[in-house]
Amino acid sequence: MANALTEGMFKTNLAEFITGRVNGSYKPGADGSSVLTLPELLGAGPGGVGGNYGTTAGYDSLSAVLMSNLKKNGVKMAASIVIIPMVANVAKKVLRKPVLLPANRLLKSTGLDVKLG
């Protein structure tokens, strides 16, 4: 769900957002687009603290970039936040008897008292 939020708001996945390595290269703020990373927001790169805000894409503030990203990706982000937990709950209920209960018994018999699901 955290990945869905970062993709919706910052136009990058969670790992790229935290590390600042977008498409394999570390250039925070150098892209001048609506892709924002944590190092860029903290002042790494040419944009200074707060980032480059995608000035080459016509944005003038961080809030403008975030609003644009939310308008483009908001429906997908909201659907992911709602659907992922629902699918996880259904899968947990469906797989409980045939998979999870025997796996729990097997783990307990080996001395590992870890509950799956």
Backbone bond lengths (Angstrom), bond angles and torsions (degrees), N, CA, C in turn:
res aa  C-N    CA-C-N  psi(-1)  N-CA   C-N-CA  omega(-1)  CA-C   N-CA-C  phi
1 M - - - 1.442 - - 1.531 110.61 -
2 A 1.336 116.36 -34.02 1.464 119.21 177.00 1.526 110.38 -64.07
3 N 1.329 115.71 -36.62 1.465 119.68 177.74 1.530 110.55 -63.97
4 A 1.326 117.32 -40.62 1.466 120.71 178.48 1.527 110.73 -62.47
5 L 1.335 116.99 -38.91 1.464 120.46 178.42 1.523 112.01 -65.76
6 T 1.343 117.32 -44.90 1.462 118.86 -179.05 1.520 111.50 -68.52
7 E 1.328 117.06 -35.31 1.463 118.77 177.11 1.518 111.13 -67.36
8 G 1.322 117.10 -36.93 1.458 120.53 -179.85 1.513 113.48 -71.60
9 M 1.326 116.97 -41.34 1.464 120.29 -174.40 1.530 113.82 -93.20
10 F 1.340 116.80 -37.75 1.460 119.99 -172.97 1.528 113.48 -111.97
11 K 1.342 116.60 -0.90 1.462 123.44 174.97 1.540 112.51 62.06
12 T 1.344 116.36 33.93 1.452 122.49 176.65 1.515 108.60 -154.36
13 N 1.338 116.81 159.04 1.462 117.92 -178.81 1.519 110.35 -77.35
14 L 1.324 117.15 173.20 1.462 122.18 -173.13 1.526 112.20 -62.87
15 A 1.320 117.62 -44.40 1.468 120.46 -178.94 1.527 111.11 -63.81
16 E 1.322 117.41 -44.42 1.463 120.70 178.76 1.524 111.01 -66.50
17 F 1.327 117.62 -36.60 1.462 121.33 179.10 1.528 110.57 -62.67
18 I 1.332 117.16 -44.86 1.466 120.75 -177.11 1.521 111.45 -72.28
19 T 1.329 117.04 -44.76 1.470 119.96 -174.63 1.520 113.71 -83.80
20 G 1.306 118.13 -26.14 1.458 121.09 -176.81 1.523 113.21 84.89
21 R 1.328 117.62 0.31 1.467 121.81 179.31 1.528 108.62 -90.37
22 V 1.311 116.15 98.55 1.460 122.08 179.49 1.521 108.28 -100.75
23 N 1.313 116.16 126.75 1.474 123.05 -177.49 1.524 111.79 55.20
24 G 1.324 116.22 36.03 1.457 121.48 174.51 1.513 116.57 84.81
25 S 1.317 118.63 -1.08 1.469 119.60 179.90 1.523 110.43 -126.54
26 Y 1.318 116.03 143.34 1.466 122.22 -179.81 1.523 109.34 -96.65
27 K 1.326 114.64 97.08 1.469 120.95 178.32 1.527 108.20 -141.90
28 P 1.338 117.12 68.68 1.468 118.24 -176.91 1.521 112.32 -63.03
29 G 1.316 116.27 128.99 1.457 121.54 177.95 1.504 115.14 80.18
30 A 1.330 117.93 -8.22 1.460 120.07 -176.64 1.525 112.57 -80.91
31 D 1.325 116.96 -16.92 1.460 118.83 -177.68 1.524 112.38 -76.44
32 G 1.330 117.17 -24.35 1.461 120.07 177.75 1.510 112.83 62.99
33 S 1.311 116.50 26.65 1.459 120.06 -178.81 1.513 110.00 -119.80
34 S 1.299 115.89 -168.00 1.458 120.85 -178.42 1.523 112.42 -85.82
35 V 1.323 118.56 8.33 1.461 122.72 174.46 1.524 107.42 -83.55
36 L 1.333 116.22 117.39 1.460 121.16 -177.96 1.521 109.89 -116.30
37 T 1.344 116.24 142.51 1.460 121.21 177.21 1.529 109.20 -126.65
38 L 1.326 115.99 162.04 1.453 120.45 -179.39 1.531 112.53 -62.07
39 P 1.337 119.75 -45.53 1.474 118.10 176.70 1.531 112.69 -58.39
40 E 1.322 116.03 -36.85 1.471 119.95 178.23 1.528 110.66 -63.92
41 L 1.339 116.38 -42.93 1.458 120.15 -179.70 1.530 112.17 -69.19
42 L 1.345 116.51 -26.23 1.469 120.75 179.78 1.526 113.11 -88.51
43 G 1.324 117.79 -1.33 1.453 120.32 173.11 1.506 116.26 113.42
44 A 1.318 119.70 -1.13 1.463 120.91 177.02 1.529 108.64 -74.97
45 G 1.282 117.31 140.77 1.457 121.10 177.04 1.514 112.75 97.20
46 P 1.336 116.70 -176.66 1.461 121.67 -172.33 1.520 115.20 -73.14
47 G 1.322 118.32 -15.95 1.461 120.05 -175.53 1.509 114.56 -81.89
48 G 1.332 118.22 -11.29 1.458 120.49 -175.89 1.511 110.57 75.01
49 V 1.321 116.82 -169.94 1.463 120.85 -179.41 1.517 109.31 -62.00
50 G 1.307 116.08 128.60 1.456 121.03 -179.51 1.508 113.84 100.37
51 G 1.312 118.36 -16.22 1.453 120.65 174.20 1.506 114.64 96.24
52 N 1.319 113.75 -178.17 1.457 122.68 -177.09 1.521 111.37 -89.34
53 Y 1.312 118.06 -11.12 1.464 125.09 177.10 1.514 115.14 55.61
54 G 1.284 117.90 15.11 1.451 119.31 180.00 1.506 112.41 64.38
55 T 1.321 117.00 44.88 1.469 120.25 -176.53 1.519 111.99 -61.52
56 T 1.340 117.15 -30.10 1.463 118.18 178.65 1.520 111.23 -73.11
57 A 1.326 116.83 -17.33 1.460 119.95 178.01 1.530 111.56 -93.06
58 G 1.342 117.41 2.47 1.452 120.85 175.39 1.517 115.02 94.88
59 Y 1.312 118.66 13.23 1.457 121.01 178.65 1.519 109.38 -92.89
60 D 1.336 116.42 146.12 1.459 119.10 -178.70 1.528 113.35 -114.24
61 S 1.330 117.91 -6.92 1.459 119.66 -179.57 1.530 110.09 -153.31
62 L 1.308 114.77 164.10 1.460 120.54 177.60 1.520 110.62 -62.29
63 S 1.305 117.28 -41.33 1.465 119.90 -179.65 1.529 111.29 -63.76
64 A 1.320 118.39 -34.43 1.467 121.16 177.85 1.526 110.63 -66.29
65 V 1.337 116.80 -40.08 1.466 120.44 178.14 1.519 109.88 -66.19
66 L 1.338 116.82 -46.28 1.466 120.10 -179.64 1.528 111.23 -62.51
67 M 1.328 117.74 -42.64 1.472 120.37 178.93 1.520 111.11 -63.57
68 S 1.335 116.85 -40.73 1.459 120.50 177.91 1.525 110.69 -62.85
69 N 1.336 116.50 -45.47 1.462 120.35 178.89 1.523 111.24 -62.92
70 L 1.331 116.75 -40.99 1.469 119.72 179.30 1.530 111.67 -66.53
71 K 1.323 116.93 -37.44 1.467 119.61 177.92 1.524 111.00 -64.77
72 K 1.342 116.35 -39.10 1.462 120.57 -179.01 1.525 112.56 -76.79
73 N 1.333 117.30 -36.18 1.461 120.85 -171.63 1.520 114.39 -118.38
74 G 1.322 118.37 3.52 1.462 121.75 -174.36 1.513 114.44 -62.12
75 V 1.327 117.30 -42.28 1.463 120.09 -178.80 1.526 110.16 -65.61
76 K 1.316 116.25 -44.62 1.472 120.47 178.56 1.523 110.51 -62.53
77 M 1.332 116.84 -42.35 1.457 121.81 -179.94 1.532 110.50 -63.67
78 A 1.307 117.32 -47.65 1.468 121.03 -179.67 1.523 111.16 -63.18
79 A 1.329 116.54 -41.41 1.465 119.89 178.53 1.525 110.58 -63.17
80 S 1.320 116.99 -40.91 1.468 120.41 179.06 1.518 110.96 -63.92
81 I 1.320 117.09 -41.60 1.461 121.16 -178.39 1.527 110.89 -66.80
82 V 1.322 118.15 -32.88 1.457 121.44 -179.90 1.531 111.10 -84.89
83 I 1.331 117.51 -43.04 1.463 121.18 -172.40 1.528 112.89 -75.95
84 I 1.323 119.09 -39.06 1.464 121.01 -176.74 1.530 112.05 -58.39
85 P 1.348 120.06 -49.53 1.467 118.32 177.89 1.529 113.60 -63.79
86 M 1.344 116.29 -34.59 1.462 119.29 178.67 1.526 110.55 -64.31
87 V 1.322 117.34 -46.27 1.463 121.59 179.40 1.528 110.31 -62.90
88 A 1.329 117.03 -40.40 1.464 120.49 179.35 1.523 111.14 -63.33
89 N 1.324 117.45 -42.04 1.466 120.37 178.68 1.519 112.07 -66.19
90 V 1.325 116.87 -42.83 1.468 120.34 178.83 1.524 110.25 -64.58
91 A 1.327 117.43 -44.15 1.467 120.65 179.32 1.518 110.70 -62.62
92 K 1.317 116.88 -39.24 1.461 120.76 179.18 1.528 110.56 -62.77
93 K 1.332 117.08 -42.42 1.464 120.49 179.91 1.525 111.70 -70.22
94 V 1.321 117.02 -40.23 1.462 121.17 -178.12 1.528 111.03 -69.78
95 L 1.314 116.55 -40.48 1.467 120.53 -176.17 1.521 113.54 -87.62
96 R 1.322 118.36 -4.26 1.459 121.04 -174.08 1.523 112.64 -56.91
97 K 1.318 117.92 -57.12 1.470 119.52 -176.73 1.524 113.14 -71.33
98 P 1.330 119.54 -49.36 1.468 116.99 -174.52 1.526 115.17 -74.91
99 V 1.316 118.84 -23.44 1.464 119.88 -173.41 1.526 112.94 -122.74
100 L 1.327 117.08 -52.61 1.459 120.06 -170.52 1.524 113.90 -71.26
101 L 1.342 117.92 -42.66 1.470 119.07 -179.50 1.531 112.11 -63.02
102 P 1.342 119.62 -47.48 1.469 118.49 176.53 1.532 112.58 -63.30
103 A 1.321 117.32 -35.48 1.466 119.90 178.74 1.523 110.37 -65.76
104 N 1.345 117.37 -40.40 1.463 120.84 177.26 1.525 110.96 -62.82
105 R 1.348 116.68 -42.62 1.471 120.15 178.55 1.522 110.71 -62.79
106 L 1.319 117.00 -42.29 1.460 120.99 -179.92 1.525 110.80 -63.91
107 L 1.306 117.21 -44.38 1.466 120.83 178.40 1.525 111.36 -63.40
108 K 1.332 117.06 -39.69 1.461 120.72 179.99 1.520 111.09 -66.49
109 S 1.342 116.59 -37.42 1.465 119.95 -179.43 1.519 112.15 -70.07
110 T 1.317 117.53 -23.05 1.466 120.25 177.75 1.522 111.91 -88.30
111 G 1.341 116.78 -2.36 1.453 120.18 177.90 1.520 113.14 100.29
112 L 1.303 117.30 -5.40 1.460 121.19 177.47 1.527 108.06 -93.88
113 D 1.293 117.26 111.45 1.464 120.00 -178.92 1.533 109.44 -96.48
114 V 1.318 115.08 69.17 1.447 122.49 179.35 1.517 107.50 -112.53
115 K 1.325 117.13 130.39 1.460 119.88 179.24 1.514 109.92 -97.26
116 L 1.319 116.48 125.10 1.456 121.96 172.56 1.511 107.67 -92.38
117 G 1.315 116.52 129.55 1.446 121.28 176.48 1.430 110.89 70.13
